[in-house]
Amino acid sequence: MNHKEYIIRAENLTKIYSIESERADAFSAIKKFITGAFPRKNLSALKNISFSIKKGESVAIIGPNGSGKSTLLKILAKIIEPTKGTVDIQGNLTPFFSISSGLYEKLSVADNIKICAALFDISPINHAFTEKILKKTNLEKYRNAKLSELSTGLKMRIPFITGLHANSDILLIDEIISVGDAEFRKKCFSLLKKMREKGKTIIFITHEMAIIENFADRIIKLENGNIVCDEPVSELKKILKETPTQNSAEIHATSLNKYELL
């Protein structure tokens, strides 16, 4: 691939976490008592992976739990650093995970919309923008309610819908579209479809077949920190058949009609 064609290029990415070993014997317990820490061991979340993504591509990251999917997105978002390897990103990026951390439970829904807009560097943040987000989230009747009075699903609507209005070239989504009822999901999919039509690059984690088939151009499958396949979405069924795992059932064949994705 010509270097000018990619918007993301990752080379030889490796991420190793140092984690506490389980207490296996009396020596470990004594060491814990003396030093305040258990013996540690290394866990390789990503193992020397490389890939490039073109501008405007929509890429589904799939694989069993613990395969390195979320670690990869966090590295792309520059939330964590790789142990080794490089990432080159040509464009603005908006991550959609751990987004609830910017919410304030004691403030109103309207105030939280303004805070989210500021965090996503959106301007202008005025009454018209707040009203637009309230309408798209179906939270008009909660505008003056404290955030703590809303359910988790309703809360998550605020940062997700607000973030989609950021001026970003790349969207990183870690299963956030699994939050909410069918009507809200339909609205999310409609907004994401518009993002694709505008040429935005979308990289997302999901376990739902319907989402993959409707929103992905390409699939990258991870297992044990390795890329086991990187293919067009047309090869999805072949990929699941040729690289089965004990967690293959996590790719759910969700009915398209249930969520009316289009």
C-alpha positions, -999 to +999 in steps of 0.1 A: +000+000+000+013+034-009+021+054+023-001+083+011-032+060+010-033+051+047-048+071+075-035+046+102-004+025+099+008+002+128+040-016+126+053-044+149+029-034+178+036-053+210+020-047+244+032-065+275+015-060+309+033-068+342+007-085+364+008-100+399+013-137+400-011-157+421+000-166+456+011-202+451+031-209+482+043-197+516+073-180+501+050-157+480+030-149+511+062-140+530+074-118+501+041-101+500+043-094+537+079-080+535+078-061+503+041-053+500+039-069+465+034-104+450+059-118+424+050-105+390+048-120+355+045-107+320+013-110+300+015-103+262-017-086+251-004-079+215+024-097+198+042-079+170+012-070+149+012-048+118-016-034+096-026-003+076-061+012+073-072+034+044-091+067+047-128+060+047-125+023+056-148+008+082-130-020+100-144-045+125-121-058+151-133-093+162-121-121+184-127-138+218-125-120+251-088-114+261-076-115+225-062-079+226-090-059+209-095-032+235-058-029+241-053-023+204-080+005+203-064+021+234-030+022+217-046+038+186-063+063+208-030+070+226-045+062+259-017+037+265+017+032+249+029+001+231+058-018+247+074-017+213+063-008+177+049+024+161+016+039+151+013+066+125-021+084+124-029+109+097-060+128+111-081+137+141-094+109+162-123+104+186-123+074+209-157+061+221-148+040+252-146+049+289-165+080+277-187+080+308-157+091+329-163+127+318-199+128+331-209+145+364-236+128+383-247+159+403-251+181+372-281+182+349-283+164+316-281+197+297-249+207+316-234+173+309-240+177+272-220+210+273-192+193+293-190+164+267-190+189+239-160+207+255-142+174+260-147+165+223-135+200+214-168+209+197-177+245+191-198+265+194-214+251+225-247+270+226-283+265+233-291+253+198-264+226+200-277+215+234-312+212+221-300+192+190-283+167+213-313+165+236-335+157+206-312+131+191-308+114+224-346+115+231-337+132+265-357+164+261-379+156+291-348+150+312-330+182+304-331+195+339-328+162+357-296+153+375-276+127+357-277+104+387-314+101+382-310+084+347-304+048+339-269+037+327-283+033+291-297+068+291-265+083+305-244+067+277-264+083+250-250+117+260-213+112+252-219+089+223-243+112+204-223+143+213-190+127+202-204+119+168-206+157+162-169+162+168-148+171+137-129+138+136-115+119+107-114+086+127-139+071+151-128+043+175-158+024+190-155-003+217-190-019+217-207+013+228-234+007+202-246-023+221-259+001+248-296+012+246-329+000+233-338-009+197-350+026+188-318+043+201-296+017+183-314+025+151-306+062+155-270+054+163-267+032+132-283+060+111-257+085+124-228+061+118-240+055+082-239+093+076-204+093+090-193+066+065-209+085+037-188+116+047-157+095+043-150+090+080-128+061+090-145+038+116-128+012+136-151-008+159-152-038+182-184-058+181-197-094+186-228-089+164-229-103+129-255-078+117-233-049+126-203-064+110-222-072+077-238-038+075-210-015+086-176-032+080-156-032+048-130-053+064-124-076+093-093-080+115-095-110+138-073-112+169-065-143+189-041-144+218-026-110+207-020-121+171-038-111+139-051-145+126-068-130+096-073-096+079-099-100+051-128-082+033-162-085+051-174-107+022-151-134+038-168-132+072-184-167+072-152-182+058-132-165+085-154-178+113-153-213+098-115-214+092-104-198+124-128-211+150-123-206+187-141-217+219-156-182+219-168-182+183-203-180+196-196-145+207-202-134+171-239-133+173-260-137+142-284-109+153-315-105+132-313-075+109-350-068+112-347-067+150-327-035+149-336-022+114-300-012+109-306+006+076 
